[in-house]
């Protein structure tokens, strides 16, 4: 019973945290300038941080340390520039990376 109470509490807290911005900004015609700036800059910033996190431990001592990561990243960037499809880009980059890790390096 204690575990179920904990799960319900976590679910409620998560729900209210996600619903709170809609409640706060529901009556306003225009969003505050800070929110508009965050809306434009935050997705790119998060993607940059994710890429930096992924390449933080790259090792150039052996080909297997850097080639799969570079091939996957290059595939992701090229597919995205050509197709403009985020899901396809991520899928292609992941497939290229896994191919290099499992079969080539």
C-alpha positions in Angstrom: 0.0 0.0 0.0 2.9 2.4 0.8 4.4 1.9 -2.7 1.0 2.7 -4.3 0.7 5.9 -2.3 4.2 6.9 -3.4 3.4 6.2 -7.0 0.2 8.2 -6.9 1.9 11.1 -5.2 4.7 11.2 -7.8 2.2 11.0 -10.6 0.2 13.9 -9.1 3.3 16.1 -8.6 4.4 15.4 -12.2 1.0 16.2 -13.5 0.7 19.5 -11.6 4.2 20.5 -12.6 3.4 20.0 -16.3 -0.1 21.6 -16.0 1.1 24.6 -14.1 2.3 26.7 -17.0 -1.0 26.2 -18.8 -2.8 27.4 -15.8 -0.5 30.4 -15.2 -0.6 31.6 -18.8 -4.1 30.6 -19.9 -5.7 34.1 -19.5 -2.9 36.1 -21.2 -3.1 37.1 -24.8 0.7 37.4 -25.1 3.4 35.5 -23.3 6.0 37.4 -21.3 9.2 38.2 -23.3 11.3 35.8 -21.2 9.1 32.9 -22.1 9.2 33.8 -25.8 13.0 33.9 -25.7 13.2 30.6 -23.8 10.9 29.1 -26.4 13.2 30.0 -29.2 16.6 29.3 -27.6 16.0 26.4 -25.3 15.6 23.5 -27.8 18.9 24.4 -29.6 20.6 24.8 -26.3 19.4 21.4 -25.0 20.5 19.7 -28.3 24.0 21.3 -28.0 24.3 20.1 -24.4 23.3 16.6 -25.4 25.9 16.5 -28.2 28.6 17.8 -25.8 27.6 15.2 -23.3 27.9 12.4 -25.9 31.3 13.5 -27.1 32.8 14.4 -23.7 34.7 11.1 -23.4 35.9 10.7 -26.9 39.2 9.0 -27.1 41.5 9.6 -30.1 44.0 6.9 -29.1 42.4 4.2 -31.3 40.1 4.3 -34.3 37.3 2.4 -32.4 37.3 5.3 -29.9 36.3 8.0 -32.3 35.2 6.6 -35.6 31.7 5.3 -34.6 30.9 8.5 -32.8 32.1 10.7 -35.7 30.3 8.5 -38.3 27.0 8.6 -36.4 27.2 12.3 -35.7 28.1 13.0 -39.4 25.2 10.8 -40.6 22.8 12.6 -38.2 23.8 16.0 -39.4 23.8 15.2 -43.1 20.4 13.5 -43.0 18.9 16.3 -41.1 20.3 19.0 -43.4 18.9 17.1 -46.4 15.6 15.8 -45.1 14.7 18.2 -42.3 13.2 15.3 -40.3 14.4 15.0 -36.7 13.2 11.5 -36.2 14.8 10.2 -39.4 18.0 12.0 -38.5 18.2 10.4 -35.1 17.3 7.0 -36.4 19.9 7.2 -39.2 22.6 8.4 -36.8 21.9 5.7 -34.3 21.9 3.0 -37.0 25.2 4.2 -38.4 26.7 4.4 -35.0 25.6 0.9 -34.0 26.7 -0.5 -37.4 30.2 0.9 -36.7 30.3 -0.3 -33.1 29.0 -3.8 -33.9 30.5 -4.6 -37.3 33.3 -2.3 -38.3 35.2 -1.3 -35.2 
